[in-house]
C-alpha cells in the first residue's frame, strides 16, 4: 500500500539526518496518514480513505462528527 494521502496527494520526502559532526545520511520523511471512514447519506454506504492528519484536522476531522451527532439528537 503506497504512503500517499488520497485527499492532497502528499507523499514521502527524502532528506538527511545531520549529526553533530555534520555527517549527512539519507532518510525518509513519511506523511502522518490516518485511516478515515466516511458515511455517504445519499448512497447509504461508507468509504475508507487514507488521509494525512494535517489537512484532515483543518477540515474539522474527528471533532466534526460528535458535534453533528449532538445537533441531530436535540
C-alpha positions as CSV (number, residue, x, y, z in Angstrom):
1,X,0.0,0.0,0.0
2,X,1.5,3.3,-1.0
3,X,2.1,6.0,1.6
4,X,0.2,8.8,-0.3
5,X,-2.6,10.9,1.1
6,X,-5.8,10.4,-1.0
7,X,-7.0,13.9,-0.3
8,X,-4.0,16.0,-1.0
9,X,-1.6,13.7,-2.8
10,X,1.1,14.3,-0.2
11,X,3.7,11.5,-0.3
12,X,7.1,10.7,1.2
13,X,10.0,13.2,1.1
14,X,13.7,12.5,1.1
15,X,16.1,14.4,3.4
16,X,19.1,14.0,5.6
17,X,19.9,13.0,9.2
18,X,22.5,15.5,10.2
19,X,24.9,14.5,13.1
20,X,26.6,16.9,15.4
21,X,29.8,16.4,13.3
22,X,27.7,17.5,10.3
23,X,27.7,14.0,8.7
24,X,24.7,13.6,6.4
25,X,22.9,10.3,5.9
26,X,19.8,9.8,3.8
27,X,16.4,9.4,5.5
28,X,12.7,9.4,4.5
29,X,10.0,11.7,5.9
30,X,6.6,9.9,5.8
31,X,3.2,11.7,6.0
32,X,1.1,11.1,9.1
33,X,-1.6,9.0,7.4
34,X,-4.7,8.1,9.3
35,X,-7.5,5.7,8.2
36,X,-10.8,7.6,7.9
37,X,-14.2,6.1,7.2
38,X,-16.9,8.5,5.9
39,X,-20.6,7.7,5.5
40,X,-22.4,8.8,2.4
41,X,-26.0,9.6,3.2
42,X,-27.0,9.7,-0.5
43,X,-25.5,6.3,-1.3
44,X,-26.1,4.7,2.1
45,X,-22.6,3.2,2.3
46,X,-19.2,4.0,3.8
47,X,-16.0,4.9,2.1
48,X,-12.5,4.4,3.5
49,X,-9.7,6.8,2.8
50,X,-6.0,7.2,3.9
51,X,-5.7,10.9,4.8
52,X,-2.8,12.9,6.2
53,X,-3.6,14.3,9.7
54,X,-2.9,18.0,8.9
55,X,-5.5,18.6,6.2
56,X,-8.0,16.3,7.9
57,X,-7.8,18.4,11.1
58,X,-8.1,21.6,9.1
59,X,-11.4,20.3,7.6
60,X,-12.8,19.6,11.0
61,X,-11.7,16.0,11.1
62,X,-12.7,13.8,14.0
63,X,-14.1,16.7,16.0
64,X,-16.8,17.4,13.4
65,X,-18.6,14.1,13.9
66,X,-19.6,14.4,17.6
67,X,-20.9,17.9,17.1
68,X,-23.1,16.7,14.2
69,X,-24.4,13.8,16.2
70,X,-25.1,16.0,19.2
71,X,-27.0,18.5,16.9
72,X,-29.2,15.7,15.5
73,X,-30.1,14.5,19.0
74,X,-31.5,17.9,20.0
